[in-house]
Amino acid sequence: MSNSLDNLLQVMDLEPLEEGLYRGQSEDLGFGHLFGGQVLGQALAAATRTVDAERAIHSFHSYFLRAGDLNRPVIYEVENMRDGRTISTRRVSAIQHGRPIFHLTGSFHHLEPGFEHQSAMPRVPGPQTLANQFQLAEAMRGKVPDRVLDIYLKNTSIEIRPVDPVDPLNPTPREPVRHVWMRVNGELPQNPVLHSHLLAYASDLNFLITAAQPHGVSFLTPGVKMATIDHSMWFHRPVAFDQWLLYSVDSPNAINSRGLVRGQIFNQAGELLASTAQEGLLRQKAR
């Protein structure tokens, strides 16, 4: 297991303070604020601690309220909204400096037989033939500040291999579609709950930037600002995140300085494991 992955697992291991109250440590990934995926994963971990083990997360819906402070831990307060016959619902508040920075509502359900169907997996090249984010970042050395490269090179817990990489230094307009292969950089315990939490963490990567593609801008374009407003996720099948998963993302709309993105996550067998949706601010200041 890489040191970076070991650090991520420690970040996801919350400290219980009392019933329904947990503390999570913060990780600096070089963004200047807390990475949204960290808060997603930790909030989901907090909610899961309060639910019977036979019930697994099947969906969550969340709002980002304020930027998180890198230098402070996050307190997670879990409210038990309902334990029904088959479904449990929890609401989580993430708190820093006495104010909520994030809210999540999650629903948990036990395994139950029923109808089954799914969308087909896109036909794209496999991960073995593609460069990862570390190799792509090295090609930008000397062209961008070191602090930007550090975002790619120091955060090695998740390996990402884009199918059709976008050059953030010279973006050109293209269809709002993105496919990336991803997996944790090492082996994980056979704990499906942990795999789901880490997938929630990674679901915020390579997501909102897809909405910028038709406009020929990237996160490195001067004056461009991107920030997540809300994030939802549905878990369909068990996840093995130490194996390659395909994150297939599209953006059906951008308007009023907001971009909408949708995602589907498949394993290499073509099984649809999870679906995602997010809306975020997408602004460009006048030069």
C-alpha positions as CSV (number, residue, x, y, z in Angstrom):
1,M,0.0,0.0,0.0
2,S,1.4,3.4,-0.9
3,N,2.0,6.0,1.8
4,S,-0.5,8.3,0.1
5,L,-3.2,5.6,0.2
6,D,-2.4,4.8,3.8
7,N,-2.8,8.5,4.7
8,L,-6.2,8.6,2.9
9,L,-7.4,5.6,4.9
10,Q,-6.4,7.4,8.1
11,V,-8.3,10.5,7.0
12,M,-11.4,8.3,6.4
13,D,-11.1,6.7,9.8
14,L,-13.2,9.0,12.0
15,E,-12.7,9.6,15.7
16,P,-15.9,9.0,17.6
17,L,-16.6,11.7,20.2
18,E,-19.9,10.6,21.5
19,E,-23.1,9.0,20.0
20,G,-23.7,10.5,16.6
21,L,-20.7,12.8,16.8
22,Y,-17.4,12.3,15.0
23,R,-14.2,14.1,14.1
24,G,-12.3,13.8,10.8
25,Q,-8.8,15.1,10.1
26,S,-8.2,17.3,7.1
27,E,-5.9,16.6,4.2
28,D,-4.2,19.3,2.1
29,L,-4.3,18.3,-1.6
30,G,-3.0,21.6,-2.9
31,F,-6.4,23.2,-3.8
32,G,-6.2,25.9,-1.2
33,H,-9.3,24.5,0.5
34,L,-10.6,21.1,1.6
35,F,-11.2,18.8,-1.3
36,G,-15.0,18.2,-1.6
37,G,-14.5,14.4,-2.0
38,Q,-12.9,14.3,1.4
39,V,-16.0,15.8,3.1
40,L,-18.3,13.5,1.0
41,G,-16.4,10.4,2.1
42,Q,-16.1,11.4,5.7
43,A,-19.7,12.4,6.0
44,L,-20.8,9.1,4.5
45,A,-18.5,7.2,6.9
46,A,-20.1,9.1,9.8
47,A,-23.6,8.2,8.7
48,T,-22.7,4.5,8.1
49,R,-21.4,4.3,11.7
50,T,-25.0,4.8,13.0
51,V,-26.7,2.2,10.7
52,D,-27.2,-1.5,11.1
53,A,-24.4,-3.4,9.3
54,E,-26.9,-5.3,7.0
55,R,-28.0,-2.0,5.5
56,A,-25.7,-0.4,2.9
57,I,-25.7,3.1,1.4
58,H,-27.8,3.2,-1.8
59,S,-27.9,7.0,-2.3
60,F,-26.9,10.3,-0.9
61,H,-27.7,14.0,-1.8
62,S,-25.5,16.8,-0.5
63,Y,-24.8,20.5,-0.6
64,F,-21.6,22.4,-0.2
65,L,-22.2,25.5,1.9
66,R,-18.8,27.0,2.6
67,A,-15.2,26.3,1.7
68,G,-13.5,24.0,4.2
69,D,-10.5,25.1,6.3
70,L,-7.4,22.9,5.7
71,N,-6.0,23.7,9.1
72,R,-8.9,22.5,11.2
73,P,-10.5,19.1,11.6
74,V,-14.2,18.6,10.6
75,I,-16.9,17.7,13.1
76,Y,-19.7,15.5,11.7
77,E,-23.0,15.4,13.5
78,V,-25.4,12.6,12.4
79,E,-29.2,12.8,12.9
80,N,-31.2,9.7,12.8
81,M,-34.2,10.7,10.6
82,R,-35.8,7.3,10.4
83,D,-35.2,3.5,10.7
84,G,-37.9,1.9,8.7
85,R,-38.6,-1.8,8.0
86,T,-36.2,-1.9,5.0
87,I,-34.7,1.6,4.7
88,S,-32.7,3.9,7.1
89,T,-32.2,7.6,6.5
90,R,-29.6,9.8,8.1
91,R,-28.7,13.5,7.8
92,V,-25.2,14.7,8.4
93,S,-23.8,18.2,9.1
94,A,-20.1,18.9,8.6
95,I,-19.0,21.7,11.0
96,Q,-16.0,23.9,11.2
97,H,-15.6,27.1,13.3
98,G,-19.1,26.5,14.7
99,R,-20.8,26.7,11.3
100,P,-22.0,24.1,8.9
101,I,-19.8,23.8,5.7
102,F,-21.7,20.8,4.2
103,H,-24.9,18.8,4.5
104,L,-25.6,15.3,3.4
105,T,-28.7,13.1,3.5
106,G,-28.1,9.4,2.9
107,S,-30.4,6.4,2.5
108,F,-29.5,2.8,3.4
109,H,-31.2,-0.3,2.2
110,H,-30.6,-4.1,2.8
111,L,-30.1,-6.5,-0.2
112,E,-33.5,-7.3,-1.7
113,P,-34.3,-9.3,-4.9
114,G,-36.1,-7.5,-7.7
115,F,-36.1,-6.4,-11.3
116,E,-32.7,-5.7,-12.9
117,H,-31.5,-3.7,-15.9
118,Q,-28.7,-1.2,-16.6
119,S,-27.2,1.0,-19.2
120,A,-24.5,-0.4,-21.5
121,M,-20.9,0.5,-20.7
122,P,-19.3,2.9,-23.3
123,R,-16.8,1.2,-25.7
124,V,-13.5,2.9,-24.9
125,P,-9.8,1.8,-24.7
126,G,-8.8,-0.1,-21.6
127,P,-6.6,1.4,-18.9
128,Q,-3.5,-0.6,-19.9
129,T,-2.8,1.5,-23.0
130,L,-3.3,4.9,-21.4
131,A,-1.0,7.4,-19.5
132,N,-1.9,8.2,-15.9
133,Q,-2.1,11.7,-14.3
134,F,1.5,11.6,-13.1
135,Q,2.9,11.0,-16.6
136,L,0.6,13.7,-18.0
137,A,1.7,16.1,-15.3
138,E,5.4,15.5,-16.1
139,A,4.7,16.7,-19.6
140,M,3.7,20.1,-18.2
141,R,6.8,20.5,-16.1
142,G,8.3,24.0,-16.6
143,K,5.1,25.2,-18.2
144,V,3.0,25.6,-15.0
145,P,3.8,26.6,-11.4
146,D,5.2,23.8,-9.2
147,R,2.1,24.2,-6.9
148,V,-0.1,23.0,-9.8
149,L,2.1,20.0,-10.5
150,D,2.0,19.1,-6.8
151,I,-1.8,18.6,-7.1
152,Y,-1.0,15.8,-9.6
153,L,2.3,14.4,-8.3
154,K,1.8,14.4,-4.5
155,N,-1.7,13.0,-4.4
156,T,-1.0,9.4,-5.4
157,S,-3.8,7.6,-3.5
158,I,-6.0,7.5,-6.6
159,E,-4.5,6.6,-10.0
160,I,-6.4,8.2,-12.9
161,R,-6.0,7.4,-16.6
162,P,-8.0,9.6,-19.0
163,V,-9.1,8.1,-22.2
164,D,-8.8,11.3,-24.2
165,P,-6.8,13.8,-22.0
166,V,-7.6,17.5,-22.2
167,D,-4.5,19.8,-22.3
168,P,-5.4,22.3,-19.5
169,L,-2.7,24.7,-20.9
170,N,-4.2,24.9,-24.4
171,P,-7.9,23.7,-24.1
172,T,-9.9,23.7,-27.3
173,P,-13.7,23.4,-27.5
174,R,-14.8,19.8,-27.5
175,E,-17.9,17.7,-26.7
176,P,-18.8,17.8,-23.0
177,V,-18.0,14.1,-22.5
178,R,-15.1,12.6,-20.5
179,H,-14.1,9.0,-19.8
180,V,-11.4,8.2,-17.2
181,W,-10.2,4.9,-15.6
182,M,-9.5,5.1,-11.9
183,R,-8.6,2.9,-9.0
184,V,-6.9,3.3,-5.6
185,N,-3.1,3.0,-5.8
186,G,-2.7,-0.2,-3.8
187,E,-4.7,-3.1,-2.3
188,L,-7.6,-2.5,0.1
189,P,-9.1,-4.7,2.8
190,Q,-12.1,-6.8,1.6
191,N,-14.6,-4.3,3.2
192,P,-17.3,-3.2,0.8
193,V,-18.3,-0.3,3.0
194,L,-14.7,1.2,2.8
195,H,-14.7,0.7,-1.0
196,S,-18.0,2.6,-1.3
197,H,-16.7,5.5,0.9
198,L,-13.5,5.8,-1.2
199,L,-15.5,5.7,-4.4
200,A,-17.6,8.6,-3.0
201,Y,-14.3,10.4,-2.3
202,A,-13.1,9.9,-5.9
203,S,-16.4,10.7,-7.5
204,D,-15.6,14.4,-7.2
205,L,-12.5,14.0,-9.4
206,N,-12.7,14.9,-13.1
207,F,-16.3,15.8,-12.8
208,L,-17.3,19.5,-13.0
209,I,-14.5,20.3,-15.4
210,T,-16.4,18.3,-18.0
211,A,-18.9,21.2,-18.2
212,A,-16.1,23.6,-19.3
213,Q,-15.0,21.5,-22.3
214,P,-17.4,23.0,-24.9
215,H,-16.2,26.5,-24.0
216,G,-12.5,25.9,-24.5
217,V,-11.4,26.6,-21.0
218,S,-9.9,24.6,-18.1
219,F,-9.2,25.1,-14.4
220,L,-5.9,26.7,-15.4
221,T,-7.6,29.3,-17.7
222,P,-7.1,32.8,-16.1
223,G,-10.3,34.1,-14.6
224,V,-12.1,30.8,-14.6
225,K,-13.7,29.7,-11.3
226,M,-15.3,26.3,-10.6
227,A,-16.9,25.3,-7.3
228,T,-19.3,22.5,-6.4
229,I,-22.8,23.4,-5.2
230,D,-24.3,20.0,-4.8
231,H,-23.4,16.4,-5.4
232,S,-25.6,13.2,-5.5
233,M,-24.7,9.6,-5.8
234,W,-26.5,6.3,-6.2
235,F,-24.8,2.9,-5.4
236,H,-26.2,0.0,-7.5
237,R,-23.8,-2.9,-7.0
238,P,-20.9,-3.8,-4.7
239,V,-17.6,-1.9,-5.5
240,A,-14.1,-3.2,-5.7
241,F,-12.1,0.0,-6.0
242,D,-8.7,-1.6,-6.0
243,Q,-9.6,-2.8,-9.5
244,W,-9.9,-0.5,-12.5
245,L,-13.3,1.4,-12.8
246,L,-14.5,3.5,-15.7
247,Y,-15.9,6.9,-14.8
248,S,-18.0,8.0,-17.8
249,V,-19.1,11.7,-17.5
250,D,-21.2,14.1,-19.6
251,S,-22.5,17.6,-19.2
252,P,-26.0,18.1,-20.6
253,N,-26.3,21.8,-19.7
254,A,-24.6,25.0,-18.6
255,I,-26.4,28.3,-18.0
256,N,-26.5,31.2,-15.5
257,S,-22.9,30.5,-14.5
258,R,-23.8,27.0,-13.4
259,G,-22.8,23.7,-15.1
260,L,-24.5,20.3,-14.7
261,V,-22.6,17.0,-15.0
262,R,-23.7,13.4,-14.8
263,G,-21.6,10.3,-14.3
264,Q,-21.8,6.5,-14.5
265,I,-19.2,4.2,-12.9
266,F,-18.6,0.7,-14.4
267,N,-16.2,-2.1,-13.6
268,Q,-14.3,-3.9,-16.3
269,A,-17.0,-6.6,-16.6
270,G,-19.4,-3.8,-17.8
271,E,-21.5,-3.8,-14.6
272,L,-22.9,-0.4,-13.6
273,L,-21.8,0.2,-10.0
274,A,-22.8,3.7,-9.3
275,S,-24.3,6.9,-10.8
276,T,-23.5,10.5,-10.0
277,A,-24.8,14.0,-10.6
278,Q,-23.4,17.4,-9.7
279,E,-24.1,21.1,-10.3
280,G,-21.4,23.7,-9.7
281,L,-20.5,27.3,-10.4
282,L,-18.8,27.8,-13.7
283,R,-17.7,31.5,-14.0
284,Q,-15.2,33.4,-16.1
285,K,-14.3,36.9,-14.9
286,A,-14.0,39.6,-17.6
287,R,-10.4,40.4,-18.5
